[in-house]
Amino acid sequence: MSTLLRTRLRGKGVYAITDGPRDDLFAAVEAALAGGARLVQYRDKTTDATRRRQEAAELATLCARHDVPLVINDDVALAKECGAAGVHLGVQDVSIAEARSLLGEDAIIGVSCYGSPERAKQMRDEGADYLGFGAMYPSTTKPHAPVTTHDVLTQACQLGLPVVAIGGLTPDNARPVIDAGADYIAVVSAIFAAPDIQAATRRFADLFDARPGIIQ
């Protein structure tokens, strides 16, 4: 059973995505949460299943304590096992229907739509809970990812689901992406490679807090 209901996605803000194995993972995520992260994704592409299970379980507990959903990158079975709020799926991962059947109706299932409004509409129709787009700018995390135009975010807003932007985002270039329609700014290195993770997260969060009419 998921630790948090998918309705928690009605807000807006920072989506902090972890950057693989690191000795201070829990302290780093705690700092991002203290800085105002509204969503956290555990992303670890290694094959160390034992460590990944232990870390995911600990992060699920940590995020639940902060009342923030934890999403697992790619791995539906791990999301189920650790009690995460949901999973994020790419184009080569299992279908939304398969993920939903394992994780249940309350699970958050997000999908990568890259730069494709057509894929976004299809994923919406298949039951996705949020739509991810990017890279918005050249990205060090995925250096070969094609850059997506900001107007794709504006188009995606018409689909009625939260829109997540990712890729090369910094506090200095993220505001136009938010203004184009992004509900969440997904950030990897600009948060987790920062010397002060809490302060870096807060700089992103402040971009949302400064907008009139946003319910915190």
Steps between C-alpha positions, in 0.01 A plus 500: 500500500636839407613728778322803353204542272545621144277800578807651667608598148258791502776730619795649314870519572837331501539135396839387633652199323790316661820449304595138561722345767634739761610446858291789631178416312265531796653823626489639145131419458424633848667828398294517180183443700602770746552729202144452385493203259139396432585172323803272523610236251746223582706453186780244512596320180742255664431127538565482874154369589565460872624856549224641282233321706646626825535856374153511344338372819682758713411780258134396497494535878690830490274653236183382675623669816515826303163430335668499157445223242794279403502380139730221380667532161411215260473218753137412573588198716730711715231765539259233620752341735614818671157657537574797275223730386555405137727450202635695205497322164698563183415389149679165542344413837183305575160640407296720729242223523761250620634745755150586620406135539796445733502829689128567528265785420653742750853477357656797324606391152701759311629466146770651281351662192829656381389763249189325369150641556367190321663267752375720780141468382537125465648468849222718642243273339676194643475635852820692577500732800758747374676571170875561488666703223862577418779559476402864525866603473820301433538256788806356669293209634385399150739681263355340186137584575351731235394841624126562513335834421314675779177520300462123543432568869231752410334246269519232769314719748187441292509128589392556859790331679795642694787588267859427605799662330851357523843544349771757559287708734656752737347770720608749234332335201200322652260793525414505125426128524261558790339788313454272198292262710719271710336404830815327621866567431690170507862549597793262541847653500404863575375372835696188586836618365465835676728578795192596705210276398244664723583849373502381138157342540367812667611715207285287270211493746507878527421522129162346580442673831542838333217437254167664588202274545694183579361309796784373712 
